Amino acid sequence: MLILNDRFEMHRRDGMKHYVPDSKASFILSRPFGLDSKTWRYLEPIFEALQQAERQTGRSQFYGYLAAVYRTYKEWKDLGISKRMARHLAKYLNIPRRKGTSPVRTLIDATFPALDPKQKSRWSRALEFAALTKTTPDDLPKLFKNYSGIAGCARFAAKQKPKKEMYRNDWV
């Protein structure tokens, strides 16, 4: 059994130390207490992609993370459990949910809580646009490139499927 510690050393059972390069994770992800293993199985790849994204730089730094979020959402959607799992996750992590909150937004809130709310909104709208265009998770970076990045996809999503009515018709 191999265990990683904060100094990037790997300890084997026989007591030998081996150096682990910086590209490896400095800690092992473990399931939070109280979270069922089924839910953790869906979230673990997202957390791993987030760790990898935080070690990268550049404009496309978080594309892998967004692809992992989108892959989980598509899997939930195909199984018909996306809204139920999002409610379960929000309840467990005490994430405030409004009536129209997307499961994609709940996944982003759960896995990257320190992110700016405006950025969370932009990312969730971009992934909703990817769902509208029926893009596969592997083709997500190509979609972002074709529509001028994440913000471009979010703009198209807002045009094609607005969250609320633009005009009120109850004014006298």
C-alpha positions as CSV (number, residue, x, y, z in Angstrom):
1,M,0.0,0.0,0.0
2,L,1.3,3.4,-1.0
3,I,0.6,6.5,1.1
4,L,1.3,10.1,0.0
5,N,2.2,12.7,2.6
6,D,2.6,16.5,2.3
7,R,6.3,16.3,1.4
8,F,5.6,14.3,-1.8
9,E,7.2,11.2,-0.5
10,M,5.8,7.8,-1.0
11,H,6.1,5.2,1.9
12,R,5.8,1.5,1.2
13,R,5.0,-1.1,3.8
14,D,8.6,-2.1,4.0
15,G,9.6,1.4,5.2
16,M,11.4,2.4,2.0
17,K,10.9,6.0,0.8
18,H,10.5,7.0,-2.8
19,Y,10.3,10.5,-4.2
20,V,7.0,11.4,-5.9
21,P,7.2,14.2,-8.5
22,D,5.1,17.4,-8.0
23,S,2.6,16.2,-10.7
24,K,1.1,13.8,-8.2
25,A,-1.6,14.8,-5.8
26,S,-0.2,15.9,-2.4
27,F,-3.1,14.2,-0.6
28,I,-5.5,11.4,-1.1
29,L,-9.2,12.2,-1.5
30,S,-11.4,10.4,0.9
31,R,-15.2,10.3,1.2
32,P,-16.6,12.8,3.7
33,F,-18.2,11.3,6.7
34,G,-21.9,10.8,6.2
35,L,-21.8,10.9,2.4
36,D,-22.9,7.7,0.9
37,S,-20.5,5.8,-1.4
38,K,-22.8,6.0,-4.4
39,T,-22.8,9.8,-4.4
40,W,-19.0,9.9,-3.7
41,R,-18.4,7.6,-6.7
42,Y,-19.9,10.3,-8.9
43,L,-18.1,13.2,-7.2
44,E,-14.6,11.7,-6.9
45,P,-13.6,12.2,-10.6
46,I,-14.8,15.8,-10.4
47,F,-12.5,16.5,-7.4
48,E,-9.6,14.8,-9.1
49,A,-10.1,16.9,-12.2
50,L,-10.3,20.0,-10.0
51,Q,-7.0,19.1,-8.4
52,Q,-5.4,18.7,-11.8
53,A,-6.8,21.9,-13.1
54,E,-5.5,23.9,-10.1
55,R,-1.9,22.7,-11.0
56,Q,-2.3,24.0,-14.6
57,T,-2.3,27.5,-16.0
58,G,-3.8,29.2,-19.0
59,R,-7.1,29.9,-20.6
60,S,-8.2,26.3,-20.8
61,Q,-7.1,25.5,-17.3
62,F,-10.5,24.4,-16.1
63,Y,-11.8,22.6,-19.2
64,G,-11.0,19.2,-17.7
65,Y,-12.9,20.1,-14.6
66,L,-15.9,21.3,-16.6
67,A,-15.8,18.1,-18.7
68,A,-15.8,16.0,-15.5
69,V,-18.8,18.0,-14.1
70,Y,-20.6,17.7,-17.5
71,R,-19.8,13.9,-17.7
72,T,-21.4,13.4,-14.2
73,Y,-24.4,15.5,-15.2
74,K,-24.9,13.5,-18.4
75,E,-24.6,10.2,-16.5
76,W,-27.2,11.4,-14.0
77,K,-29.5,12.6,-16.8
78,D,-29.2,9.4,-18.7
79,L,-30.2,7.5,-15.6
80,G,-33.0,9.9,-14.9
81,I,-31.7,10.8,-11.4
82,S,-30.2,14.3,-12.1
83,K,-32.6,16.3,-10.0
84,R,-32.9,13.8,-7.2
85,M,-29.1,13.5,-6.9
86,A,-28.7,17.3,-7.0
87,R,-31.3,17.7,-4.2
88,H,-29.5,15.0,-2.2
89,L,-26.1,16.6,-2.7
90,A,-27.4,20.1,-1.8
91,K,-29.1,18.8,1.3
92,Y,-26.0,17.0,2.5
93,L,-23.6,19.9,1.8
94,N,-26.1,22.6,3.0
95,I,-26.0,24.3,-0.4
96,P,-28.8,26.9,-0.8
97,R,-31.1,25.8,-3.6
98,R,-33.8,27.9,-5.4
99,K,-36.6,26.4,-7.4
100,G,-34.9,26.6,-10.8
101,T,-31.4,25.7,-9.8
102,S,-29.8,23.4,-12.3
103,P,-28.1,20.1,-11.3
104,V,-25.0,21.4,-13.1
105,R,-24.9,24.5,-10.8
106,T,-25.4,22.3,-7.8
107,L,-22.4,20.1,-8.9
108,I,-20.3,23.2,-9.3
109,D,-21.4,24.6,-6.0
110,A,-20.6,21.3,-4.3
111,T,-17.2,20.7,-5.8
112,F,-15.8,24.3,-6.1
113,P,-17.4,26.4,-3.3
114,A,-14.7,29.1,-3.3
115,L,-15.5,30.1,-6.9
116,D,-17.0,33.5,-7.6
117,P,-20.8,33.4,-8.0
118,K,-20.6,35.1,-11.4
119,Q,-18.1,32.5,-12.6
120,K,-20.3,29.7,-11.3
121,S,-23.2,31.1,-13.2
122,R,-21.1,31.5,-16.4
123,W,-19.8,27.9,-16.2
124,S,-23.2,26.4,-15.4
125,R,-24.8,28.3,-18.3
126,A,-22.0,27.1,-20.7
127,L,-22.6,23.5,-19.6
128,E,-26.3,23.9,-20.0
129,F,-25.6,25.1,-23.6
130,A,-23.5,22.0,-24.1
131,A,-26.4,19.9,-23.0
132,L,-28.7,21.8,-25.4
133,T,-26.4,21.1,-28.3
134,K,-26.0,17.4,-27.2
135,T,-22.3,17.6,-27.0
136,T,-20.3,14.7,-25.6
137,P,-18.0,15.4,-22.7
138,D,-15.0,14.6,-24.8
139,D,-16.0,17.3,-27.4
140,L,-16.6,20.0,-24.8
141,P,-13.2,21.8,-25.4
142,K,-14.0,21.8,-29.1
143,L,-17.4,23.4,-28.4
144,F,-15.8,26.0,-26.2
145,K,-13.3,26.8,-29.0
146,N,-16.1,27.1,-31.7
147,Y,-18.2,29.5,-29.6
148,S,-15.4,31.8,-28.3
149,G,-14.8,30.1,-25.0
150,I,-16.9,29.4,-21.9
151,A,-18.4,32.9,-21.9
152,G,-19.5,32.6,-25.5
153,C,-21.3,29.4,-24.8
154,A,-23.0,31.0,-21.8
155,R,-24.1,33.9,-24.0
156,F,-25.6,31.5,-26.5
157,A,-27.4,29.6,-23.8
158,A,-28.9,32.8,-22.5
159,K,-30.2,33.7,-25.9
160,Q,-31.5,30.2,-26.7
161,K,-33.0,29.4,-23.3
162,P,-33.5,32.4,-21.1
163,K,-34.0,31.8,-17.4
164,K,-36.8,34.3,-17.1
165,E,-39.1,36.3,-19.3
166,M,-37.6,39.4,-20.7
167,Y,-40.8,41.4,-20.8
168,R,-43.7,41.5,-18.3
169,N,-47.1,41.3,-19.9
170,D,-49.0,42.1,-16.7
171,W,-48.4,45.8,-16.8
172,V,-51.4,48.1,-17.4
